[in-house]
Amino acid sequence: MKRAIFLASLGKGTTSPNPMVGAVILDKDGNLISEGFHYKSGMPHAEAMAFNNLKKDASGGTIYVNLEPCCHHGKTPPCVDKIIAFGIRKVYISIEDPDRRVSGKGIQLLKDAGIKVHKGLCEKESKELNRSFIHRNITNSAFGVLKWAMSMDGRVGLKNGKSKWITSEDSRSLVHSYRAGFDAIVIGGNTLRKDNPFLTSRGLRNPEPLRVVFTKTLDLPAKSNLWDCNLARTLVIYDASTANKMYLKRIPKCVEVAEISSDNPKLISNLLAKKGCNNVLWECGPKLATSAIKAGCIQELMTFIAPKILGGVSSMNPFNDFEFTDMNDVLNLNASEISFIGTDIFVKSNI
């Protein structure tokens, strides 16, 4: 099962809206005869790939898969049918598929066919691997990760707004590699106007993640690096209750546009989930970041801390006022990773 989970991880960043799945097949004598993993939506699922790679007859054999095999017709045929057709006698599954079209149904079909099904092997590892897929299917919103870089005194920029570069080149390279694992990257209109970012993985992934700009006004620059759709797809989401639609003329035809009914970040997360985004990286400014946390759009934080002191006004910190009035009300985080990236400190925390 650990091998199946490793194989599944090879599809990181390319399988959405599908999960990451790996499969390992043993013959009736316990010898490895095939393996496979799901690489991309629309391509063969892990089980199908493994059966396509068979070195010998799988009849009477065993298959290990980190997620319940599918039992519905989508872009590819049901994997349950293949498992039955190839004469597999034992199936080891880590976790049930949270997708309502499958959840438990695939396992029952295997049992009905006389196949022994074992569930729960390496459950913790499998849930961690596909936490974004699980979250999207349960909540109908994308799994959100908020990233920011700041100085030792908690500043994200100087009083005049300049912020390049607070952290080291090593940290910025790590951010590019992290971006490659996300389906979309979200910023606000102010970040676009101030920083004119590219929001790409710098070629570490092809295609690049979807670049998303949320704006309340639609008053966005006529020229922007995000308008270059040869680099990556871009989506502009605007608040229909406040935006001036006359500004839509500034946005190039290659850029996707969508409207939501208010500035509630949950609507952004839900919209991206409907578009098949399992996980979203929020690289926005203080206002949108604070709203996103309040709305429950953020499940994990990535913080880069540079050994620098910027000073300046309090508004140059990563968040706006949460309006806490008691220490019992503040957000308590669980740091899951702390490491040094060059001269910087990197902290990954769960909310």
N, C-alpha and C positions, 0 to 999 in steps of 0.2 A: 504493500500500500504506500509506503514511503516513496518507492520508485514511481508509482502512479502520480503521487502528489508532485514530485519533482518534474515529471514530464508535463503535467498540467501547467506548472509555473512558466514553462517555455512559451506559453501563449499570452503572457502578461502584456497588456496594452493593445491587443489585436482581436480579442474575442467578443467584446461587447457588441450587442446586448446579451450575448451568451456568456455562460460561466467558463472558467478555466477547468478543463477536465483531462485527465490522463488515464490510460488503461493498460494493464499488463495481463497477458494470457499465458497460462501454464498448461501443459498437456496433462493427461491422466496420471502420468508418473511424476508430476511436479517439476518438469523441465520448462524453462522459459522458451516459448516458441514465437512470441510476438509482443509488440507494444506499440502504442500510438498516443497522440494527443491532439486536441482540437486547437487548430492554429488561428482560424479566422471565421467569422460568421459567414455562413453560406458554403463553407468547405466541410468535408466529412467530419463527423464527430469523432471523439477519441476511440470509441468502441469500433466504429466502422473502419477507421484508419488501421487499427490493430488487426482486424480481421482481413483487411486488404494486404497486410504485411505477413500473413501467416507463413511459417516455414514448414509446418506439417499439420496433419489433421488435429483439430481442436476438440473433436468428439470426446465427451467424458471429462473434459478439462475444467479449468477454473479461470475466472476472470476477476481481476481486482480493478475497481474504478472508484474514484474519490467522490463521485456524485451519482445519485440515482439515475440509471439510464432512462432516456426519454421514451415516451410511448405515444407521441402525437406526430402528425405529419406537419412539418414546417418547411424550411428550405431543403431539408434532408429527410430521408425516411426514418422511422422509429428504430432506435438502437435495440430495444427489447426484442423486436422481431428477429434481428440478426443473431442475438445471443441464443435465442431458442432454435433458430434454423441451423446454427453451427454445432448444436448438440452439447453446449456447455452444461455441466451438471451442478457447479457451485459458483455463486456470485458473492463477492465481498464488496460491500458498499460502505463508504464512510458516513455519508449523511443523505437524508432525503432532499429532493429538489424542492425548493420553496415555491417554484412556479406552479400555480394552481392547476395548470393543464397536466402536470405530471405528479405532483406531490403524493406519494404513496401508491399511485396507480401503476407505475412501472414495476415496483416491487411486487404488488399483488399479481400482476400478469405473469411474472417470472415464477412465483409460487404456484399459480394455477397450472403452469406448464410442467410442474413436478421438479422444478429447480430449487436447490437449497440456497437460501439467501441469508447472509450474515451481515448485520448492520452495526456500525459504531466504531470500526477499526480506525484509529488515528482521527477521531472525530474533531478534536480540538484543532489540529493542524489544517484539516479540510475546511472548517468554518472560518479560520483566519485567512486562508488563501482566497476564498470566495465571499468574504464579508461584504464587499460592495454589491455583488450580485444578489446576495441574500437580503441586504438592506433595501435595495431598490424594489424587490419583489414583495417585501413585507410592508413597506411604507409608501410605495409609489413615488418616492423621491430619491435623488442621487445621493450616494455616500459622499459627504463633503469633508475636505481637508483644507484648512486655512494655513497659509504660509506667509511669514513676514521676516524681515531682517531688521535688527535694531542695534543700537550702541549699548554699552554697559549701563548707561543711565536711562535706558528705555525710550530713546528717541529714534524715529524712523526717517528723520530728515532735519536739515537746518531751518532756521527761521525764514529764510528766503525760498524754501521749498526744495533746495537741491539735496539729492540723496544718493547720487552715484559717485563712488561706490562705498557703502558702509562696510560690507563684508568683503572677504578675500576672493580672489579668482577661483580658489579651490571650492569655496561654498557656492559660487555662481555656477560652476561646472556641475556640482552635485544637483543643483536645482534643475538644470537642463536634463539630467538623467532621470530625476523624479518626474518631470513633466511627461516624459516618454511613457510612463505607466498610467497616465490619466486620459480619460475620454474627452474632457473639456477643461478649459482654463477660463476663469471668470474674473473680470475687472469691472470697475465702474467708469463712468464717463470722465470723472476728474483724473483718474490715473491715465486714461488715454490721452487727455489733453496735456497733462503735465509731463509724462514720461515717454509717450509715443513708443511703447514697447513692441517687440516682435512676437512674444509669447510662444516661442517654438522650442523644441528640444535641440535645436541646432543640428538637425539631421540625424539624430539618434533614433528616430522613429519615422517610418513612412507607411501610411500618411501621418502627418502631424496631428496632434490633438485639435479638436474644434476650439477656436478662439471666440470667446463670448464677451460682449460689452453690454452692460446694463446702463441705461440712461433714463433719467426722468424728464429730460428736456428735448432730446434728439439734437441738441446744439453741439454737434461733434465736428472735428476738423475736416475740411474738404480733402486734405492730404494726410495720410497716415500709413504707417507700416502695416497695419492690420487690414488695409484695403488691398494689399497685394495678395490676391487669391491664388497666385502661383506657389506661394510659400505654404499656405494652409487655408482651410475653410474658415470663414468668419461669420458669426451670427450676432446681430444687433437686436437686443431685447429692450423694448421701451415701455414706459408706463403710459398707457393710453389716457389716463385721467389727467395728466399734466403736460404731456409732450406736445410740441408744435409740429404737426405732421408736414408742414411746409419744408422742414429741414430734411425730410426723406430724400429730397432731390440731390443732396450732397453725397449720399451713400451710393457707391458703385453698384451696378446691376449684379455683379458676381457675389456680392455680400447678401447673405440670408437676413431676413428681417421678420421679427415676431413681436406681437404686443401682448402685454398682460394688463390686468384690470387695475393694479395698484403697485406700490413699490415694495410689497411684501416679498422678501427674498425666497420664501417658500414656493411662490409661484414660479420663480426662476428654476429652482431645483426640480419641481414637478414637471415643468416643460422639458427640461433636459433629460429627465428620466423617460418621458414619453418618446424622446428622440433616440432612446437606446443607450444613454450614458449611464453606466454603472457607477462611476466615480468622477468627481469634479474637484479640481484644485482651484481654490479661491485665492487670488493674489491681489485683492482689492485694498482700498484705503480704509481709514478708521471708521467712517460712517457706515459703509456697506458691510464691513467686517463685523461691527457691533450688531447691526440689524440681523445679519445672517446667523450669528450665535444665538441671539434672542429668539429667532424664528425656528431654531432647532435644525438648521441646515448644515451645521458643522459637527462632525463626530471626532475629528482629530486635528491637532495643531502641530505645525512644524515651525520652530523658532530658531533663527540663526542669530547669535549674539557676538558682536565684534568687540575686541578690546579697545574701544574708543569712547571718549566722552564728548558729546555734541552740545550739551546744554540747550538753552532755548526755551520756548514757550511750551506749556503742557499739551497744547493741541497737536504737537508733533510726535505724540505717542501712537502706538498701534491701534488704539480704540477710542471711541467716544465714551461719554459717561454712561455707565450701566445703571446709575442712580441707586446703587446699593446704599443702605443706611445702617447696616449691621454686619459685622464680620461673619456672622452665621449665614449671610445671604450670598457671599462671594462665590465665584466659581472655583471649586477645588479640582485640580487636575491630577491625573495619574501618569507620571512620566514613564513611558515604556522604553525609551532609549535616550541616553546622553553620551555624546562623543565629541572629540575634537576634530574639526575639519581645518587643517592648517592652523592658523592662529585663532580661529573662531570656535565657538561652542555651539553644538547642534543639539536641540532638545525636541524630542517627539513625545507628545502627550495626548492622552485620551480625555475627552470631556465626559 
